Amino acid sequence: MKSIDMAERYKDKVLSGKKKMTIRMGRRAFKKGEVVELTCGGEHLGFAIITDVIYVRFSDLSDEDAYNDGFSSRDELIRELSSIYGDIKGSTIMTKIKFKLIRKYRSE
């Protein structure tokens, strides 16, 4: 089974449903309807179903994308992506992976 790992700082946003998308640099091989395991900082959170996979240029990311990714604005999203990937050109292809958490692991 494929997994999507995110930084630990996103855990609460994922579990609350505020973060319902992740954006990755390059083309990523996920498919709509695929079930994946979600982890944050290596901690298993549960399973999610991929609801959409969209390829977009970095320069075309929007405020709506930022909101779906758990950020308050496009500028905040751009800063975060740049801190992860470094200097990203506007024409760089990004993959928007939308997901819905369908089963959480029980916390002990």
Backbone as CSV, one residue per row, in Angstrom:
resi,resn,N_x,N_y,N_z,CA_x,CA_y,CA_z,C_x,C_y,C_z
1,MET,0.840,-1.185,0.000,0.000,0.000,0.000,0.881,1.243,0.000
2,LYS,0.504,2.212,-0.798,1.230,3.478,-0.831,0.933,4.277,0.429
3,SER,1.848,5.172,0.732,1.617,6.054,1.870,1.971,7.481,1.489
4,ILE,1.393,8.406,2.227,1.720,9.818,2.103,2.214,10.245,3.469
5,ASP,3.457,10.714,3.517,4.032,11.172,4.774,4.143,12.686,4.740
6,MET,3.693,13.290,5.800,3.768,14.739,5.941,4.525,15.064,7.221
7,ALA,4.947,16.280,7.346,5.670,16.712,8.545,4.754,16.602,9.766
8,GLU,5.353,16.358,10.902,4.613,16.196,12.154,3.736,17.409,12.463
9,ARG,4.176,18.588,12.050,3.429,19.811,12.367,2.044,19.861,11.705
10,TYR,1.783,18.968,10.749,0.485,18.949,10.074,-0.506,17.974,10.708
11,LYS,-0.083,17.238,11.709,-0.908,16.174,12.295,-2.301,16.664,12.693
12,ASP,-2.380,17.725,13.474,-3.680,18.208,13.951,-4.569,18.666,12.805
13,LYS,-3.977,19.293,11.796,-4.754,19.753,10.639,-5.310,18.570,9.843
14,VAL,-4.515,17.509,9.716,-4.986,16.316,9.000,-6.120,15.667,9.774
15,LEU,-5.917,15.459,11.071,-6.924,14.773,11.888,-8.226,15.563,12.012
16,SER,-8.133,16.892,11.993,-9.334,17.724,12.102,-10.052,17.893,10.760
17,GLY,-9.389,17.522,9.671,-9.974,17.688,8.342,-9.679,19.030,7.715
18,LYS,-8.929,19.887,8.401,-8.575,21.190,7.828,-7.606,21.017,6.652
19,LYS,-6.715,20.057,6.757,-5.770,19.762,5.665,-6.324,18.564,4.905
20,LYS,-6.806,18.824,3.699,-7.401,17.763,2.889,-6.703,17.610,1.543
21,MET,-5.485,18.124,1.480,-4.702,18.042,0.255,-3.237,18.211,0.619
22,THR,-2.393,17.609,-0.177,-0.959,17.860,-0.069,-0.446,18.168,-1.464
23,ILE,0.548,19.008,-1.542,1.111,19.398,-2.838,2.553,18.940,-2.874
24,ARG,2.892,18.208,-3.932,4.244,17.673,-4.088,4.841,18.155,-5.402
25,MET,6.157,18.345,-5.398,6.841,18.783,-6.607,6.960,17.605,-7.572
26,GLY,6.738,17.890,-8.842,6.840,16.862,-9.880,5.531,16.099,-10.019
27,ARG,5.543,15.173,-10.949,4.362,14.332,-11.173,4.439,13.138,-10.239
28,ARG,3.394,12.929,-9.472,3.344,11.816,-8.516,2.297,10.817,-8.977
29,ALA,2.603,9.559,-8.798,1.764,8.468,-9.307,0.711,8.027,-8.291
30,PHE,-0.254,8.881,-8.049,-1.408,8.522,-7.234,-2.629,8.560,-8.140
31,LYS,-3.639,7.761,-7.809,-4.836,7.697,-8.638,-6.077,7.965,-7.793
32,LYS,-7.026,8.642,-8.397,-8.311,8.892,-7.752,-8.917,7.545,-7.361
33,GLY,-9.412,7.445,-6.123,-10.018,6.217,-5.627,-9.053,5.303,-4.898
34,GLU,-7.768,5.581,-5.004,-6.749,4.765,-4.344,-6.771,5.023,-2.831
35,VAL,-6.601,3.967,-2.043,-6.519,4.097,-0.598,-5.042,4.091,-0.206
36,VAL,-4.660,5.050,0.623,-3.261,5.189,1.052,-3.211,5.306,2.576
37,GLU,-2.060,5.020,3.131,-1.842,5.238,4.548,-1.307,6.654,4.726
38,LEU,-1.802,7.353,5.742,-1.319,8.699,6.043,-0.436,8.653,7.274
39,THR,0.717,9.309,7.189,1.608,9.438,8.336,2.054,10.892,8.446
40,CYS,2.323,11.305,9.670,2.875,12.632,9.933,4.086,12.446,10.829
41,GLY,5.238,12.840,10.332,6.465,12.678,11.096,6.747,11.224,11.431
42,GLY,6.294,10.324,10.551,6.498,8.901,10.769,5.431,8.242,11.623
43,GLU,4.538,9.024,12.235,3.463,8.459,13.056,2.278,8.099,12.159
44,HIS,1.813,6.883,12.269,0.680,6.429,11.467,-0.605,7.063,11.980
45,LEU,-1.302,7.785,11.079,-2.537,8.459,11.468,-3.772,7.676,11.070
46,GLY,-3.703,6.975,9.959,-4.852,6.239,9.466,-4.795,6.079,7.970
47,PHE,-5.968,5.873,7.382,-6.064,5.651,5.941,-6.906,6.743,5.298
48,ALA,-6.574,7.037,4.051,-7.305,8.063,3.297,-7.583,7.537,1.901
49,ILE,-8.647,8.048,1.322,-8.932,7.762,-0.074,-8.550,8.993,-0.884
50,ILE,-7.884,8.780,-1.992,-7.505,9.882,-2.882,-8.760,10.312,-3.636
51,THR,-9.140,11.575,-3.485,-10.352,12.071,-4.138,-10.065,12.778,-5.455
52,ASP,-8.809,13.189,-5.650,-8.436,13.819,-6.922,-6.921,13.975,-6.990
53,VAL,-6.409,13.946,-8.198,-4.989,14.187,-8.466,-4.939,15.166,-9.628
54,ILE,-4.333,16.318,-9.389,-4.313,17.378,-10.401,-2.885,17.887,-10.561
55,TYR,-2.453,18.000,-11.805,-1.129,18.555,-12.101,-1.294,20.021,-12.469
56,VAL,-0.453,20.854,-11.873,-0.563,22.294,-12.078,0.840,22.902,-12.026
57,ARG,1.012,24.021,-12.700,2.285,24.742,-12.598,2.352,25.432,-11.236
58,PHE,3.540,25.524,-10.697,3.759,26.175,-9.407,3.151,27.577,-9.403
59,SER,3.327,28.317,-10.484,2.827,29.691,-10.565,1.300,29.767,-10.573
60,ASP,0.620,28.659,-10.837,-0.840,28.650,-10.910,-1.516,28.230,-9.605
61,LEU,-0.745,27.975,-8.551,-1.352,27.641,-7.263,-2.155,28.834,-6.762
62,SER,-3.280,28.554,-6.110,-4.223,29.614,-5.735,-4.466,29.657,-4.225
63,ASP,-5.212,30.675,-3.806,-5.644,30.763,-2.413,-6.499,29.549,-2.033
64,GLU,-7.327,29.083,-2.959,-8.148,27.893,-2.692,-7.256,26.667,-2.443
65,ASP,-6.190,26.536,-3.234,-5.238,25.441,-3.007,-4.631,25.553,-1.620
66,ALA,-4.265,26.771,-1.241,-3.676,26.997,0.080,-4.650,26.578,1.177
67,TYR,-5.898,26.973,1.049,-6.908,26.627,2.045,-7.070,25.109,2.157
68,ASN,-7.161,24.414,1.013,-7.310,22.958,1.019,-6.088,22.252,1.596
69,ASP,-4.932,22.936,1.535,-3.694,22.359,2.072,-3.454,22.786,3.523
70,GLY,-4.427,23.489,4.109,-4.341,23.857,5.517,-3.654,25.182,5.795
71,PHE,-3.460,26.003,4.767,-2.819,27.304,4.928,-3.850,28.419,4.770
72,SER,-3.508,29.599,5.263,-4.461,30.710,5.225,-4.388,31.534,3.944
73,SER,-3.302,31.397,3.174,-3.177,32.183,1.945,-2.199,31.515,0.981
74,ARG,-2.274,31.945,-0.269,-1.347,31.454,-1.286,0.086,31.800,-0.888
75,ASP,0.293,33.014,-0.383,1.636,33.430,0.004,2.217,32.513,1.080
76,GLU,1.402,32.145,2.056,1.859,31.234,3.106,2.207,29.863,2.513
77,LEU,1.382,29.375,1.597,1.647,28.101,0.923,2.946,28.162,0.127
78,ILE,3.139,29.237,-0.621,4.353,29.393,-1.439,5.594,29.404,-0.545
79,ARG,5.533,30.102,0.576,6.673,30.121,1.511,6.984,28.718,2.024
80,GLU,5.946,27.980,2.376,6.143,26.625,2.896,6.748,25.706,1.840
81,LEU,6.197,25.720,0.637,6.727,24.873,-0.432,8.170,25.245,-0.761
82,SER,8.467,26.533,-0.761,9.838,26.980,-1.034,10.796,26.553,0.072
83,SER,10.318,26.516,1.313,11.188,26.073,2.412,11.473,24.570,2.313
84,ILE,10.547,23.819,1.725,10.732,22.375,1.565,11.577,22.066,0.338
85,TYR,11.246,22.674,-0.796,11.864,22.319,-2.076,12.936,23.291,-2.563
86,GLY,13.112,24.405,-1.879,14.085,25.389,-2.344,13.462,26.311,-3.384
87,ASP,14.305,26.875,-4.233,13.849,27.814,-5.253,13.096,27.053,-6.343
88,ILE,11.793,27.280,-6.446,10.957,26.576,-7.423,10.598,27.540,-8.542
89,LYS,10.817,27.116,-9.767,10.457,27.944,-10.922,8.953,27.900,-11.126
90,GLY,8.405,28.972,-11.652,6.968,29.075,-11.878,6.411,28.001,-12.784
91,SER,7.224,27.506,-13.710,6.759,26.491,-14.657,6.878,25.061,-14.113
92,THR,7.425,24.913,-12.916,7.592,23.583,-12.333,6.226,22.935,-12.112
93,ILE,6.103,21.685,-12.519,4.858,20.947,-12.335,4.763,20.461,-10.887
94,MET,3.614,20.704,-10.292,3.312,20.260,-8.945,2.117,19.311,-9.018
95,THR,2.047,18.378,-8.088,0.910,17.468,-8.015,0.081,17.806,-6.787
96,LYS,-1.187,18.138,-7.018,-2.121,18.367,-5.921,-2.812,17.026,-5.665
97,ILE,-2.608,16.487,-4.473,-3.197,15.198,-4.104,-4.268,15.479,-3.049
98,LYS,-5.512,15.404,-3.470,-6.625,15.637,-2.546,-7.002,14.303,-1.916
99,PHE,-7.319,14.349,-0.627,-7.635,13.111,0.079,-8.715,13.334,1.127
100,LYS,-9.329,12.229,1.535,-10.299,12.256,2.628,-9.900,11.159,3.603
101,LEU,-9.700,11.543,4.841,-9.368,10.588,5.889,-10.580,9.692,6.104
102,ILE,-10.404,8.381,5.944,-11.551,7.476,6.053,-11.491,6.591,7.292
103,ARG,-10.312,6.452,7.861,-10.197,5.681,9.104,-8.974,6.116,9.865
104,LYS,-9.183,6.556,11.094,-8.078,6.977,11.950,-7.623,5.791,12.779
105,TYR,-6.319,5.763,13.056,-5.823,4.801,14.025,-6.288,5.236,15.398
106,ARG,-6.572,4.294,16.227,-6.941,4.628,17.598,-5.703,5.078,18.349
107,SER,-5.849,6.170,19.058,-4.714,6.631,19.879,-4.815,5.974,21.239
108,GLU,-3.684,5.517,21.730,-3.658,4.802,23.020,-3.468,5.790,24.144
